[in-house]
Every structure is written in structure tokens, then in C-alpha cells.
């Protein structure tokens, strides 16, 4: 490891420690905000792991997340809680692999369209199954407090970061950067592009489902219409792109300001959230194509520095 | 038989909506994900004219279509031309236009729910039954189907037999070669985008005669139109029509035989089959 990597590792460890102590020095309000931010940090960072290098815009987050909450809802009484995020991660990765196998051989547009309706389709199927069996929603009543959920999410976020760092150093990460630059070149260099993309897509699938499983106790009552709310996918895309997908820490730089802004808007003008979402998309496309990371890199280039 | 005819009637309207999207994607190369919101806006306009001004929805089309044409032309010139100019490749334009039109889509939903509120809206127009082949159907569905066929047919004739239509088809086949034979690609794309928007808004006005709409329902129609366009093949009018009718029948069959809540799942099943076996579209040739 170079000195620079050691430094980055130390900085990350200190920041992580500061975050982990939030339940001790922060108020209940900030703990709630912190949990929401941790959730979006997991979702946006894992989203960017796949969509950053490949430029495939995935809108499947809500579907994976919903599957995760249902795993908890169905089995939290019969299985120990620690096993549920694992089961959810496997289920999410399997769903991602299925979606990937169908769409990732083809061009990006097919993938966007398929994932756009995926959450809604899974919701319809779950609702239908529930109607057939006569079940309605489910109550998830556990002894878990907000603080424990926050710590679990933080641990999951750390895992996602480690995974991202390892993928970045691995052959798979290298292959993906080539695919993102020019898929034809990648194919000619002997990279199995479809396989690489499917494998990588399983990472956000597993992470989002695990996050869903951890957060289910927070919602208390779970039904398909709320578990698969498609809005979640778009929030994740906005946050990741606002921060910028060029670097591992980029999405978090988008998550924190956007979560705060979202909170203010939902309190002050709850009917305008969609307008805000739309304007944020337009802002990213027209003003901030590289997100905050792009701004940061440009600033550093202009004013020297390392 | 009932399912077939209901599906056909529904598919006719879907075909019109998808034709609008296909013009925008096939010629202007803009994957317009705000397409469904344009449809809802058309429906809103028809609803408002009918309830506030007692204007017959069919007559209202004469106002809605030109307005939608102008609005979409402006959207293309103001919002999308900068993206087309800066795009280095087709892929980059696709990503940019997807994000930009998502933004527009949410902004439109926000504005429409601001103006009209979040409630559902519908109105009773020609809600009397007619008898066809031994079963009865709502008259407004039949009228909407006939109008969709007329408008779609007119569009097809225009594309096939006029100079302007030929220009659009040339751009659709190869946007790089079209300027070599003296076609202004920018103008043709703007025309196609505006025309596509007008066709979609017209479809929305037709749909509003028999569907209950609300401000946020647009994305469902976008989804269906996208599935139809991909199923039929990009830039392929005949494929679009066949795909729309297939989707209409499949949805009606699932809604009547299994569960009305599963219509999107039915559309997805078709989509899945197409992606697995004919990703180039029903009548498309394999791409190189």
C-alpha cells in the first residue's frame, strides 16, 4: 500500500468512527436523518458501482429494496434477524442476475426501460399473490431500535465501500472501465462483456435488498404499494449523479445535501417534491454533468494542488 | 371474441400513442420518457374543455393537436438541441436525453398536480353501449378506435407519400447520410419530435374519453408505449401497430381471465419474450 492509500484509509476510518458515534452525541432527530442518509448512502454508492463505469441507468433499486423488506416481513418471526439481510442479499442478487441476463446483452435503452417498470411489475405480482392467499399487509414488530438499524446500515455501507474498492482494483473493475469507454474495444480485447456486466449488477441488487431487509422494522407495516414505491429508484439515481459517479465517495457527496433538501421540501411543501425531483434531474443534465465530483476535479485542475 | 374486440379497440389507441413515441425516438433519436405526461396533458385539456366549455372532445382535438405540436417543437429547440449538440456519440445522447426527459416528466407531473390537484378525473362522453357481433361495447371506445385508425392512417400516408415524410424516413434510416442529400437533419428532427408529441397528446385526448386519468398515471403509458415501440421495432410503423394490438389483447385477456391488477405484468411478459427472442423487433432485421 502506498502512503496515499494509507492516508485515505485512515481518513475513512476516522469519518466512519464519527458516524458510528452519532447515536451517542446526536439528538433523536439527527439519528433519524442519519439513518435515512445511511440508507441512501448504501443505495447510491452501490448503484454507482454498476452505473458509474457502464453508464447503464438502473431504476431497479426499488424492486430490490422491496424484495428485501418482504424477506424480513415474511421470516422475521421464524429466523434469527442477522440471517435476514443475508437471505435478502442472495434474493436481490438472484433477481439482479435474472434481469441482467435478459437485458444486459442488449443496448442500454432496453435496460433502462426494463428496470423502469420492474418495481411496479414485482409489486403487481406480490399484490396478486397476496390476494390469492387472502393475506394483506404484514406487521414487522421487533425490539430493534433506530440506533441498531443505523449501525447495521453503517456496517453494510462499509461493506459496499470495501467491495467498491476491491472491484476497482480487480480485473473485473478494469474490464468494466474498458466497457464503459468503448464496448467494442472491450469485446475485441477478449472481455466477456455481458458476463462482467451481469456480475457487477448483482452487487447493487444484493446491497439494496439487504438494506431493505434491515429497514423493514422501521416501517412497522409492510404492504406491496409502499415497499415497492418506484420513487426510491429515482431518488437514488439523483443522489448518485448529483454527487458524481467518477469516484467512490461521489454518491455520498450527493446523498447528504439532497436528503436535507428533501426533508425541508417534504415539510414545507409536500406537493412539490416531484417538481423538485424533476428540476434536480434537469440541473444535473444541463449544469452539473459530472456532479460535485466533476466540479471538485475541475476546481483542483484550475487551482493546481496535487 | 369479446376479449379480442376489446383488446383490438384498446390496441388501436395504444398504437397511436406508440406511433408518437416512435417518431420521436426513430427520427429525432430522443428516447422521450416524458411521453406519458404529454398524453396526460392532452387528456387534461380534453377534460377541461369538455367540463368547462362543453366542447366535444373530438372537436377539441383541433385545438389540442396544434398546441401540443408547438409545445413539443419548443421543448426540442430549447431543451434538447443543446444535448444533441454536445453529444459525442449516440450512447451519450441516449443517457443525456433519458435523464433530461425524466426530469421533464417529474416536473410536468409536479406542475399538473399543482394545477389540477392529485385527484382522478374522468367525464362521461358517449358512454352509451353499442352492439357488435353479439356483445355490447362502450360507444366512446369504438369512436376512439376509429379516430385512432384515421389519424394513424393519415400519418402513414403522409410519411409514405410526401416529400417531408420522405425526409423524416431518410433521417430515421441514417442521420449521418441524410445531410448529403440536402436534408436539414435538425429541422427534420424538430418536426418529428413535435409531430410525435402532437400524436401522443391526441392519443391522450382519445384515452381520456374512456379511461380515468390522474396527474401521475403518465409513466404507465410511457412504459406501455416503450414496450410497444421495442416490440414493433424502432422506426417501424407496421410493427408498432401489430405490437400495440397484441399488447391490447394480452392486457384485456389477463385483466378478464386472471386479475385486472396484473396488466403491467402481462405487458412485461410480452416484453420479456421479445427481448429473449426478437430484440430487433417483430419485423426487424438482425442488426450488425
Boltz contact constraints between the chains, C-beta under 6 A:
constraints:
  - contact:
      token1: [A, 55]
      token2: [B, 95]
      max_distance: 6.0
  - contact:
      token1: [A, 102]
      token2: [B, 275]
      max_distance: 6.0
  - contact:
      token1: [A, 106]
      token2: [B, 279]
      max_distance: 6.0
  - contact:
      token1: [A, 109]
      token2: [B, 31]
      max_distance: 6.0
  - contact:
      token1: [A, 109]
      token2: [B, 94]
      max_distance: 6.0
  - contact:
      token1: [A, 112]
      token2: [B, 98]
      max_distance: 6.0
  - contact:
      token1: [A, 113]
      token2: [B, 226]
      max_distance: 6.0
  - contact:
      token1: [A, 117]
      token2: [B, 223]
      max_distance: 6.0
  - contact:
      token1: [A, 120]
      token2: [B, 264]
      max_distance: 6.0
  - contact:
      token1: [A, 121]
      token2: [B, 264]
      max_distance: 6.0
  - contact:
      token1: [A, 121]
      token2: [B, 265]
      max_distance: 6.0
  - contact:
      token1: [A, 121]
      token2: [B, 268]
      max_distance: 6.0
  - contact:
      token1: [A, 124]
      token2: [B, 261]
      max_distance: 6.0
  - contact:
      token1: [A, 124]
      token2: [B, 262]
      max_distance: 6.0
  - contact:
      token1: [A, 124]
      token2: [B, 264]
      max_distance: 6.0
  - contact:
      token1: [A, 124]
      token2: [B, 265]
      max_distance: 6.0
  - contact:
      token1: [A, 125]
      token2: [B, 265]
      max_distance: 6.0
  - contact:
      token1: [A, 127]
      token2: [B, 261]
      max_distance: 6.0
  - contact:
      token1: [A, 128]
      token2: [B, 259]
      max_distance: 6.0
  - contact:
      token1: [A, 128]
      token2: [B, 261]
      max_distance: 6.0
  - contact:
      token1: [A, 128]
      token2: [B, 262]
      max_distance: 6.0
  - contact:
      token1: [A, 274]
      token2: [B, 106]
      max_distance: 6.0
  - contact:
      token1: [A, 274]
      token2: [B, 109]
      max_distance: 6.0
  - contact:
      token1: [A, 274]
      token2: [B, 110]
      max_distance: 6.0
  - contact:
      token1: [A, 275]
      token2: [B, 107]
      max_distance: 6.0
  - contact:
      token1: [A, 275]
      token2: [B, 110]
      max_distance: 6.0
  - contact:
      token1: [A, 277]
      token2: [B, 106]
      max_distance: 6.0
  - contact:
      token1: [A, 278]
      token2: [B, 103]
      max_distance: 6.0
  - contact:
      token1: [A, 278]
      token2: [B, 106]
      max_distance: 6.0
  - contact:
      token1: [A, 278]
      token2: [B, 107]
      max_distance: 6.0
  - contact:
      token1: [A, 278]
      token2: [B, 110]
      max_distance: 6.0
  - contact:
      token1: [A, 281]
      token2: [B, 99]
      max_distance: 6.0
  - contact:
      token1: [A, 281]
      token2: [B, 102]
      max_distance: 6.0
  - contact:
      token1: [A, 281]
      token2: [B, 103]
      max_distance: 6.0
  - contact:
      token1: [A, 282]
      token2: [B, 103]
      max_distance: 6.0
  - contact:
      token1: [A, 285]
      token2: [B, 96]
      max_distance: 6.0
  - contact:
      token1: [A, 285]
      token2: [B, 99]
      max_distance: 6.0
  - contact:
      token1: [A, 285]
      token2: [B, 100]
      max_distance: 6.0
